Amino acid sequence: MSIVEFRGVTKTFGTGAQAVTAVDGVDLAIEAGQVFGIIGYSGAGKSTLVRLINALEPVTSGQVLVDGVDLSTLSERELRRVRAGIGMVFQQFNLLRSRTVFGNVAYPLKVAGWDRERRRRRVAELLNFVGIADKAWSYPDQLSGGQKQRVGIARALATNPKILLADEATSALDPGTTAEVLRLLKRVNTELGVTIVVITHEMDVVREIADRVAVLDDGRIVEEGTVYDMFSAPKSATARRFVRTVLRETPEGADLERLRARHGGRLIAARVDDAGRLGAVLSDAVSRHGVRFEIVYGGITTLSGRSFGGLTLELLGEPAGVDALVAELRTTTEIEELAR
Ligand SMILES: Nc1ncnc2c1ncn2[C@@H]1O[C@H](COP(=O)(O)OP(=O)(O)OP(=O)(O)O)[C@@H](O)[C@H]1O
C-alpha cells in the first residue's frame, strides 16, 4: 500500500469564468520510505498538491489517500490526527521570531500536550540530530538561513511524523547551504525512515536526494519515474528542459558555435552511462578506423550511484573511417551529430 496516493485528483479554485484548475486529474503513488520529488515551474500546481496531502484544501474531485485512508471521508478531528503525522518544511522557514530555537522546536510538542520534561528531552535530541544544539537559546534572527532551516526541520520532526513535506525548502538558500540541508533531509529519510515529498523547481534538488520524481506541468503529471530514468531518457518536453538545466553534456548556442569555430573535425555528442563501452570503442578508434579523437566538451557525474553524462568528441580522420567509427559507437551508446 502506498503511503500517499492520488486517484484522479482535480482541484479547482473559484467558479465560472474565474475558475482556475490548479491540479488536473492527477494519479500518483508515493511508497513509504521514498524521497519523492515533485518538480514544476511556478504556477504548475505544486503547492496546491502539497496542501491536498495534508488536507489543508479539500479536493474538487478524485481521492487523496494517506496510509490508505481517503481524506474526504474523515471528520475535522480525524484530519487533525492525519496532519499530526505529516511534518512540513517551508521555503521561508516560518519560525516564530519571538521564541528561541528551543521554543520553536518545543512548540508543536506543547500543542500536542507533552509535559515539560519530555519536551526538553525531545528537543535536545532533535537539535542534536540536526546539528544546532549550540544554538538552542538563540533567536531566529540570530541564525543563518541554513541554521533556520535546520530548526524548521527539527520542528517538523518533533512529533515523529511518518511523512515530511518539503515545499521549496532550499529555494531561499545559497548552493553550499542547500547541499547541507539536502544531506540532512536525506538523513531524515535513511536514519529515521521518514517518507519525504520534495516540492521544487530545481532539478539539482531532485538529483541530490530523490528516488523518484514526477513532473508537474499546468496541473498535470506529464512524466513520472525513477530519477535515473528521467535524467537518462526524459520523455516530455518539460522534463527535457529540467534535465538540461543540470546536465550540460551537449553544447548548445554560443558554446556550440565556439566549438565549431575551433574544431574542424566532425563533432558528435555521446551519452556515457554504466552500460556503455564508449572508452573501449574509442581506445581502438585509431587502430581499427584510422580515426583520432579529441574530447572537447561534456562531463560525467553520478546519479543514484550510477555513472551518467555525455561527452562531445571531435573525430579526425578520413570520412569513411569516421563513418565506420560513428556506426560502431552507435551500437554501444546514444550518439548525436552536432551538424554544421
Ligand atoms: N487559493 C487559491 N485561490 C485561487 N487560485 C489559486 C489558489 N491557490 C493556487 N491558485 C492557483 O492555482 C495555480 C497553481 O498554483 P500553485 O501555487 O499550486 O502553483 P506552484 O507550482 O506551487 O507555484 P509557485 O511555485 O509559484 O508557488 C495558479 O494558477 C494559482 O494562481
The ligand as an SDF file (V2000), in Angstrom:
LIG
                    3D

 31 33  0  0  0  0  0  0  0  0999 V2000
   -6.3390   29.7570   -3.0140 N   0  0  0  0  0  0  0  0  0  0  0  0
   -6.2920   29.9430   -4.3250 C   0  0  0  0  0  0  0  0  0  0  0  0
   -7.2540   30.6470   -4.9670 N   0  0  0  0  0  0  0  0  0  0  0  0
   -7.2260   30.8120   -6.3040 C   0  0  0  0  0  0  0  0  0  0  0  0
   -6.2690   30.3410   -7.1200 N   0  0  0  0  0  0  0  0  0  0  0  0
   -5.2630   29.6380   -6.5550 C   0  0  0  0  0  0  0  0  0  0  0  0
   -5.2230   29.4100   -5.1360 C   0  0  0  0  0  0  0  0  0  0  0  0
   -4.1020   28.6690   -4.8650 N   0  0  0  0  0  0  0  0  0  0  0  0
   -3.4780   28.4800   -6.0500 C   0  0  0  0  0  0  0  0  0  0  0  0
   -4.1820   29.0430   -7.0650 N   0  0  0  0  0  0  0  0  0  0  0  0
   -3.8150   28.9990   -8.5000 C   0  0  0  0  0  0  0  0  0  0  0  0
   -3.5410   27.6770   -8.8490 O   0  0  0  0  0  0  0  0  0  0  0  0
   -2.4170   27.5860   -9.7520 C   0  0  0  0  0  0  0  0  0  0  0  0
   -1.3400   26.7050   -9.1520 C   0  0  0  0  0  0  0  0  0  0  0  0
   -0.7850   27.3710   -8.0160 O   0  0  0  0  0  0  0  0  0  0  0  0
    0.2790   26.7300   -7.0250 P   0  0  0  0  0  0  0  0  0  0  0  0
    0.6140   27.7450   -6.0070 O   0  0  0  0  0  0  0  0  0  0  0  0
   -0.2020   25.4030   -6.5810 O   0  0  0  0  0  0  0  0  0  0  0  0
    1.4930   26.5080   -8.0160 O   0  0  0  0  0  0  0  0  0  0  0  0
    3.0380   26.2840   -7.6650 P   0  0  0  0  0  0  0  0  0  0  0  0
    3.5230   25.3200   -8.6760 O   0  0  0  0  0  0  0  0  0  0  0  0
    3.1770   25.9430   -6.2420 O   0  0  0  0  0  0  0  0  0  0  0  0
    3.6460   27.6950   -7.9690 O   0  0  0  0  0  0  0  0  0  0  0  0
    4.7000   28.5500   -7.1110 P   0  0  0  0  0  0  0  0  0  0  0  0
    5.9620   27.7710   -7.1550 O   0  0  0  0  0  0  0  0  0  0  0  0
    4.7630   29.8390   -7.8450 O   0  0  0  0  0  0  0  0  0  0  0  0
    4.0970   28.6640   -5.7500 O   0  0  0  0  0  0  0  0  0  0  0  0
   -2.0030   29.0220  -10.0040 C   0  0  0  0  0  0  0  0  0  0  0  0
   -2.5980   29.4580  -11.1880 O   0  0  0  0  0  0  0  0  0  0  0  0
   -2.5340   29.7830   -8.8050 C   0  0  0  0  0  0  0  0  0  0  0  0
   -2.7950   31.1150   -9.1360 O   0  0  0  0  0  0  0  0  0  0  0  0
  1  2  1  0
  2  3  1  0
  2  7  2  0
  3  4  2  0
  4  5  1  0
  5  6  2  0
  6  7  1  0
  6 10  1  0
  7  8  1  0
  8  9  2  0
  9 10  1  0
 10 11  1  0
 11 12  1  0
 11 30  1  0
 12 13  1  0
 13 14  1  0
 13 28  1  0
 14 15  1  0
 15 16  1  0
 16 17  2  0
 16 18  1  0
 16 19  1  0
 19 20  1  0
 20 21  2  0
 20 22  1  0
 20 23  1  0
 23 24  1  0
 24 25  2  0
 24 26  1  0
 24 27  1  0
 28 29  1  0
 28 30  1  0
 30 31  1  0
M  END
$$$$
